[in-house]
Amino acid sequence: MSTIKVRLKRGFPGKLKTHVRVARSLGLRKVNQVKELKDCPEVRGQIKKIDYLLEIVE
């Protein structure tokens, strides 16, 4: 199965609680942290919801 790497580019202060929960469920805790996630529709939906907080790493 293919994977996708995402990096948290912004911090959580002042963000919606639901967006913070989504980022934490993806395993992202600190700014500039990179996680490799499986590329499936569920994960893509979570990424789309908080796309302003994330960056896709090549």
Backbone as ProteinMPNN parsed JSONL, in Angstrom:
{"seq_chain_A": "MSTIKVRLKRGFPGKLKTHVRVARSLGLRKVNQVKELKDCPEVRGQIKKIDYLLEIVE", "coords_chain_A": {"N_chain_A": [[0.835, -1.178, 0.0], [0.479, 2.257, -0.726], [2.097, 5.182, 0.665], [1.924, 8.369, 2.355], [3.63, 11.341, 3.135], [3.384, 13.735, 5.648], [3.775, 17.013, 7.02], [3.621, 18.931, 9.941], [3.05, 22.24, 9.834], [2.246, 24.472, 11.239], [1.469, 25.7, 14.53], [-0.788, 24.797, 17.285], [-2.135, 26.745, 18.945], [-4.978, 28.795, 19.239], [-6.445, 27.537, 17.282], [-9.263, 25.614, 16.014], [-10.804, 23.256, 18.209], [-11.6, 20.811, 17.15], [-9.995, 20.593, 14.886], [-7.489, 20.431, 16.01], [-7.734, 17.983, 17.309], [-7.974, 16.276, 15.112], [-5.426, 16.549, 13.933], [-3.829, 15.509, 15.987], [-4.797, 12.909, 16.009], [-3.728, 11.98, 13.686], [-1.196, 11.673, 14.497], [0.454, 13.81, 14.821], [2.209, 16.057, 16.729], [4.108, 18.071, 17.309], [5.442, 21.102, 15.88], [6.824, 21.023, 12.629], [7.099, 18.299, 12.676], [7.244, 15.188, 11.045], [5.23, 12.727, 9.58], [4.65, 9.48, 8.316], [2.019, 8.256, 6.617], [-0.581, 5.891, 5.784], [-1.939, 5.854, 2.526], [-5.052, 6.394, 2.14], [-8.632, 6.772, 1.664], [-9.796, 7.704, 4.096], [-7.699, 8.886, 5.566], [-6.915, 10.808, 3.703], [-9.184, 12.455, 3.783], [-9.015, 13.487, 6.388], [-6.651, 14.923, 6.144], [-7.406, 16.819, 4.259], [-9.253, 18.29, 5.734], [-7.686, 19.709, 7.558], [-5.856, 21.102, 6.004], [-4.605, 23.603, 5.967], [-2.889, 23.543, 8.067], [-1.013, 21.668, 7.456], [1.64, 20.249, 5.422], [2.441, 18.611, 2.457], [4.982, 16.304, 2.11], [7.482, 15.541, -0.179]], "CA_chain_A": [[0.0, 0.0, 0.0], [1.281, 3.471, -0.806], [2.095, 6.043, 1.843], [2.025, 9.807, 2.125], [4.316, 12.006, 4.236], [2.846, 15.05, 5.957], [4.529, 17.762, 8.026], [2.855, 19.951, 10.641], [3.778, 23.484, 9.595], [1.781, 25.506, 12.158], [1.125, 25.229, 15.862], [-2.198, 24.647, 17.607], [-2.833, 27.811, 19.67], [-5.96, 29.579, 18.508], [-7.107, 26.721, 16.259], [-10.456, 24.909, 16.477], [-10.497, 22.03, 18.944], [-11.777, 19.65, 16.27], [-8.837, 20.523, 14.005], [-6.374, 19.959, 16.838], [-7.967, 16.558, 17.522], [-7.664, 15.575, 13.865], [-3.968, 16.52, 13.791], [-3.299, 14.571, 16.975], [-5.148, 11.548, 15.61], [-2.775, 11.624, 12.636], [0.091, 11.433, 15.14], [1.256, 15.028, 14.765], [2.193, 16.734, 18.026], [4.992, 19.237, 17.331], [5.665, 21.788, 14.615], [7.864, 20.434, 11.78], [7.122, 16.846, 12.81], [6.852, 14.511, 9.814], [4.686, 11.386, 9.77], [4.35, 8.735, 7.104], [0.703, 7.663, 6.816], [-1.068, 5.136, 4.63], [-2.706, 6.68, 1.596], [-6.395, 5.833, 1.988], [-9.622, 7.854, 1.66], [-10.021, 8.24, 5.436], [-6.576, 9.762, 5.888], [-7.016, 11.942, 2.777], [-10.234, 13.33, 4.297], [-8.474, 14.187, 7.551], [-5.663, 15.879, 5.647], [-8.143, 17.898, 3.593], [-9.91, 19.102, 6.752], [-6.725, 20.599, 8.22], [-4.792, 21.338, 5.024], [-3.895, 24.843, 6.272], [-1.894, 23.238, 9.098], [-0.108, 20.626, 6.992], [2.363, 20.34, 4.153], [2.766, 17.301, 1.923], [6.419, 16.19, 1.88], [7.779, 14.646, -1.321]], "C_chain_A": [[0.879, 1.24, 0.0], [1.14, 4.3, 0.466], [2.219, 7.496, 1.418], [2.689, 10.416, 3.35], [3.727, 13.4, 4.409], [3.68, 15.683, 7.065], [3.62, 18.812, 8.623], [3.611, 21.263, 10.532], [3.335, 24.634, 10.494], [1.424, 24.887, 13.499], [-0.372, 25.257, 16.107], [-2.856, 25.835, 18.316], [-3.758, 28.623, 18.764], [-6.715, 28.809, 17.441], [-8.341, 26.044, 16.865], [-10.074, 23.596, 17.155], [-10.627, 20.796, 18.053], [-10.587, 19.486, 15.339], [-7.614, 20.025, 14.769], [-6.508, 18.455, 17.067], [-7.638, 15.741, 16.281], [-6.152, 15.456, 13.692], [-3.343, 15.53, 14.769], [-3.637, 13.131, 16.619], [-4.264, 11.047, 14.464], [-1.384, 11.371, 13.208], [1.0, 12.641, 15.151], [1.104, 15.804, 16.066], [2.973, 18.048, 18.007], [5.137, 19.833, 15.936], [6.894, 21.18, 13.933], [8.002, 18.922, 11.956], [6.589, 16.226, 11.525], [6.368, 13.109, 10.165], [4.415, 10.767, 8.411], [3.074, 7.939, 7.362], [0.298, 6.868, 5.595], [-1.997, 6.026, 3.808], [-4.055, 6.018, 1.332], [-7.405, 6.987, 2.069], [-9.86, 8.486, 3.037], [-8.94, 9.245, 5.818], [-6.602, 10.996, 4.981], [-8.065, 12.946, 3.247], [-9.768, 14.127, 5.495], [-7.481, 15.254, 7.119], [-6.361, 17.074, 5.005], [-8.791, 18.836, 4.609], [-8.959, 20.102, 7.385], [-5.57, 20.936, 7.278], [-4.014, 22.622, 5.277], [-2.834, 24.654, 7.355], [-0.787, 22.324, 8.595], [0.59, 20.993, 5.689], [2.682, 18.912, 3.73], [4.253, 17.29, 1.578], [6.644, 15.177, 0.77], [8.682, 13.51, -0.887]], "O_chain_A": [[1.918, 1.264, 0.661], [0.192, 4.137, 1.235], [2.57, 7.806, 0.28], [2.357, 10.057, 4.48], [3.587, 14.151, 3.444], [4.219, 14.993, 7.93], [2.92, 19.514, 7.894], [4.705, 21.391, 11.082], [3.989, 25.677, 10.512], [1.115, 23.698, 13.587], [-1.141, 25.686, 15.247], [-4.084, 25.921, 18.283], [-3.373, 29.07, 17.684], [-7.557, 29.388, 16.754], [-8.448, 25.917, 18.085], [-9.141, 22.913, 16.731], [-9.855, 19.847, 18.186], [-10.202, 18.359, 15.029], [-6.799, 19.28, 14.225], [-5.514, 17.73, 17.025], [-7.088, 14.644, 16.381], [-5.648, 14.388, 13.346], [-2.423, 14.796, 14.408], [-2.851, 12.225, 16.897], [-4.077, 9.842, 14.294], [-0.492, 10.909, 12.496], [2.188, 12.523, 15.453], [-0.008, 16.163, 16.455], [2.55, 19.029, 18.619], [4.971, 19.137, 14.933], [7.883, 20.861, 14.594], [8.942, 18.329, 11.427], [5.589, 16.692, 10.978], [7.003, 12.395, 10.94], [4.002, 11.449, 7.473], [3.048, 7.055, 8.219], [0.775, 7.132, 4.491], [-2.74, 6.844, 4.349], [-4.192, 5.194, 0.427], [-7.045, 8.079, 2.509], [-10.1, 9.69, 3.124], [-9.237, 10.323, 6.332], [-6.34, 12.107, 5.442], [-7.863, 14.154, 3.125], [-10.084, 15.311, 5.617], [-7.47, 16.359, 7.662], [-5.942, 18.215, 5.196], [-8.871, 20.042, 4.376], [-9.361, 21.217, 7.717], [-4.425, 21.043, 7.718], [-2.867, 22.73, 4.845], [-1.975, 25.516, 7.538], [0.262, 22.213, 9.229], [0.188, 21.906, 4.968], [3.135, 18.102, 4.539], [4.732, 18.155, 0.844], [6.066, 14.09, 0.78], [9.04, 12.66, -1.703]]}, "name": "protein", "num_of_chains": 1, "seq": "MSTIKVRLKRGFPGKLKTHVRVARSLGLRKVNQVKELKDCPEVRGQIKKIDYLLEIVE"}
